[in-house]
Amino acid sequence: MSFRVVVTRNYLKLMKLFWTPASPFTRKVGVTARELHLWDNIEILPTTWSLQWGYRTVPFTPGLAEANPVARIPTLITEGGDVLGDSTLACLYLNDVSNGKKLIPEGEEKWRMWALHAIADGMLEAQILMRAEHLRPTDIRSDSFLDKQRDRIERCLDAMEARASELDGPLDLAQITVGVTCSYQDWRDWLGDFRPNRPRLTDWYARFSERDAMKITEPQETPEE
């Protein structure tokens, strides 16, 4: 007597992700996908960007603006063809289709997570605004604008230090976003060291940065062409 063993698995159709290795928002989606074991279900569509992207319209990678009129990175195209042109939307979608681990808690913890996520996401925005301003020619660069964003970053870092105990629970999207924003602060070292006077955040990040999903997605400069 012979037996045939049939193993049934739930396979997602391939999603597509417009990607740049320099973007912390893209990395947020990449870390999320890897932590949810969905990376192999995503086709990466690399993008190129002129260094003038920070202050003028530049040519877009073919297909990006057609898919997402905002032409924002990251843009995730679902297996059903829906276009999610925002990093948080993309992470929510990945969390929703994951058959295993989830990164969005339930109940009151969900709102605590979203509150911390909003702080980290706001810091990411300030970092990117500073990056864009740094790309402008020096004669049209605004020091006052840079100071405003730097103040915003410092406030966000102080808030994350104060809430560092919330980073020690089960992995969630807020932790990923905090980890990515701390990493970007290190990578663009002209943004300043986040560690002085923030011992708890420093200790947490030292441990979090050792996760495989963080190591694999370390940022690199985006090709210009």
C-alpha positions as CSV (number, residue, x, y, z in Angstrom):
1,M,0.0,0.0,0.0
2,S,1.4,3.4,-0.9
3,F,0.4,6.8,0.3
4,R,0.8,10.2,-1.4
5,V,1.2,13.1,1.0
6,V,-0.3,16.4,-0.2
7,V,0.8,19.6,1.5
8,T,-1.5,22.5,1.0
9,R,-0.3,26.1,1.5
10,N,-1.9,29.5,1.0
11,Y,0.1,31.3,-1.6
12,L,-0.3,35.0,-2.3
13,K,0.0,36.2,-5.9
14,L,3.0,38.4,-6.4
15,M,2.7,42.0,-5.1
16,K,4.9,44.8,-6.6
17,L,6.8,47.4,-4.6
18,F,8.4,50.5,-6.1
19,W,11.6,50.7,-4.1
20,T,14.6,52.9,-3.3
21,P,17.3,51.6,-0.9
22,A,17.8,55.1,0.5
23,S,14.2,55.8,1.7
24,P,13.4,55.1,5.3
25,F,9.7,54.9,4.4
26,T,10.5,52.2,1.9
27,R,12.7,50.4,4.5
28,K,9.8,50.5,6.9
29,V,7.8,48.4,4.4
30,G,10.7,46.2,3.7
31,V,11.3,45.4,7.4
32,T,7.6,44.8,7.9
33,A,7.4,42.4,4.9
34,R,10.4,40.4,6.2
35,E,9.1,40.2,9.7
36,L,5.8,38.9,8.4
37,H,7.6,36.5,6.1
38,L,6.0,38.1,3.0
39,W,9.2,39.3,1.3
40,D,9.2,36.5,-1.2
41,N,5.7,37.4,-2.3
42,I,6.9,40.9,-3.5
43,E,8.5,41.8,-6.8
44,I,10.8,44.7,-6.2
45,L,10.6,47.5,-8.8
46,P,13.8,49.6,-8.3
47,T,13.6,53.3,-8.9
48,T,16.2,55.9,-9.8
49,W,16.2,59.5,-8.7
50,S,18.1,62.6,-9.7
51,L,19.6,64.4,-6.7
52,Q,17.5,67.4,-7.7
53,W,14.4,65.6,-6.5
54,G,14.3,67.6,-3.3
55,Y,13.5,70.9,-5.0
56,R,12.1,70.3,-8.5
57,T,10.2,67.8,-10.6
58,V,12.5,65.2,-12.0
59,P,11.9,62.3,-14.4
60,F,10.2,59.4,-12.7
61,T,11.0,55.7,-13.1
62,P,8.7,54.3,-15.8
63,G,5.4,53.2,-14.3
64,L,5.6,55.0,-11.0
65,A,3.6,58.1,-11.7
66,E,1.2,56.1,-13.8
67,A,0.5,53.8,-10.9
68,N,0.6,56.5,-8.2
69,P,0.0,60.1,-9.3
70,V,1.7,61.3,-6.1
71,A,4.8,59.5,-7.4
72,R,5.7,58.7,-3.8
73,I,8.1,56.0,-2.6
74,P,7.2,53.4,-1.5
75,T,4.2,52.4,-3.6
76,L,2.8,48.9,-3.2
77,I,0.7,47.3,-5.8
78,T,-1.4,44.5,-4.3
79,E,-1.9,41.2,-5.9
80,G,-5.4,42.4,-6.8
81,G,-4.0,45.5,-8.5
82,D,-4.8,48.1,-5.9
83,V,-2.2,50.8,-5.5
84,L,-1.2,51.8,-1.9
85,G,1.0,54.9,-2.2
86,D,1.9,55.3,1.4
87,S,4.2,53.4,3.7
88,T,1.7,53.0,6.6
89,L,-1.0,51.8,4.2
90,A,1.4,49.3,2.7
91,C,2.3,48.0,6.1
92,L,-1.4,47.7,7.1
93,Y,-2.1,45.7,4.0
94,L,0.8,43.4,4.7
95,N,-0.3,42.9,8.2
96,D,-3.8,42.1,7.0
97,V,-2.8,39.5,4.5
98,S,-0.3,37.8,6.8
99,N,-1.4,34.3,7.8
100,G,1.0,34.3,10.8
101,K,2.5,37.0,13.0
102,K,0.7,40.3,13.3
103,L,2.2,43.7,14.0
104,I,-0.9,45.6,15.0
105,P,-2.1,44.8,18.6
106,E,-5.7,44.6,19.7
107,G,-7.6,46.8,22.2
108,E,-6.1,49.7,24.1
109,E,-2.6,48.5,23.1
110,K,-3.4,49.3,19.5
111,W,-3.9,53.0,20.3
112,R,-0.8,53.2,22.3
113,M,1.1,51.6,19.4
114,W,-0.4,54.1,16.9
115,A,0.5,57.1,19.1
116,L,4.1,56.0,19.3
117,H,4.1,55.2,15.6
118,A,2.8,58.7,14.8
119,I,5.8,60.3,16.6
120,A,8.3,58.1,14.8
121,D,6.6,58.6,11.4
122,G,6.6,62.4,12.0
123,M,10.3,62.2,12.8
124,L,10.9,60.4,9.5
125,E,9.1,63.2,7.7
126,A,11.3,65.8,9.3
127,Q,14.4,63.8,8.4
128,I,13.3,63.6,4.7
129,L,12.5,67.3,4.6
130,M,16.0,68.1,5.9
131,R,17.5,65.7,3.3
132,A,15.6,67.5,0.6
133,E,16.7,70.9,1.8
134,H,20.3,69.8,2.0
135,L,20.1,68.9,-1.7
136,R,19.2,72.4,-2.7
137,P,22.0,74.7,-3.8
138,T,23.5,76.6,-0.8
139,D,22.3,79.9,-2.1
140,I,18.6,78.9,-1.9
141,R,18.9,76.7,1.2
142,S,16.9,77.8,4.2
143,D,18.8,77.5,7.6
144,S,15.6,78.5,9.5
145,F,13.7,75.6,7.8
146,L,16.5,73.2,8.7
147,D,16.4,74.5,12.3
148,K,12.7,74.0,12.5
149,Q,12.9,70.3,11.4
150,R,15.9,69.7,13.7
151,D,13.8,71.0,16.6
152,R,11.0,68.6,15.6
153,I,13.4,65.7,15.5
154,E,14.8,66.5,18.9
155,R,11.2,66.6,20.4
156,C,10.4,63.3,18.8
157,L,13.5,61.7,20.1
158,D,12.8,63.0,23.6
159,A,9.3,61.6,23.4
160,M,10.6,58.2,22.3
161,E,13.0,58.2,25.2
162,A,10.2,58.9,27.6
163,R,8.1,56.1,26.1
164,A,11.0,53.6,25.7
165,S,9.3,51.1,28.0
166,E,6.6,50.6,25.2
167,L,9.3,49.4,22.9
168,D,10.0,46.2,24.9
169,G,6.7,44.4,24.2
170,P,5.9,42.0,21.3
171,L,7.1,43.3,17.9
172,D,4.8,45.9,16.4
173,L,4.8,48.5,13.7
174,A,5.7,51.3,16.1
175,Q,8.9,49.5,17.0
176,I,9.8,49.0,13.4
177,T,9.2,52.7,12.6
178,V,11.3,53.8,15.6
179,G,14.1,51.5,14.6
180,V,14.1,52.8,11.1
181,T,14.1,56.4,12.1
182,C,17.0,55.9,14.5
183,S,18.9,54.1,11.8
184,Y,18.3,56.9,9.3
185,Q,19.6,59.4,11.9
186,D,22.8,57.4,12.1
187,W,23.1,56.9,8.3
188,R,22.7,60.6,7.5
189,D,25.2,61.5,10.3
190,W,24.9,65.2,9.6
191,L,21.4,64.9,11.2
192,G,23.1,64.4,14.6
193,D,23.6,61.7,17.1
194,F,20.3,60.7,18.8
195,R,22.0,58.9,21.7
196,P,23.2,61.6,24.2
197,N,20.9,61.8,27.2
198,R,18.7,59.1,25.8
199,P,20.0,55.9,27.4
200,R,16.9,53.8,27.2
201,L,16.3,54.5,23.5
202,T,20.0,53.9,22.9
203,D,20.0,50.5,24.6
204,W,16.8,49.4,22.9
205,Y,18.1,50.4,19.4
206,A,21.3,48.6,19.9
207,R,19.3,45.4,20.4
208,F,16.7,46.1,17.8
209,S,19.3,46.9,15.1
210,E,20.6,43.3,15.3
211,R,17.3,41.9,14.0
212,D,17.8,40.1,10.6
213,A,15.2,42.3,9.0
214,M,17.1,45.4,9.9
215,K,20.5,44.1,8.8
216,I,19.2,42.9,5.4
217,T,17.6,46.3,4.7
218,E,20.4,48.6,5.6
219,P,20.1,51.8,3.5
220,Q,22.2,52.5,0.5
221,E,22.3,55.5,-1.8
222,T,19.7,55.4,-4.6
223,P,21.1,55.2,-8.1
224,E,20.6,58.4,-10.1
225,E,20.1,56.6,-13.4
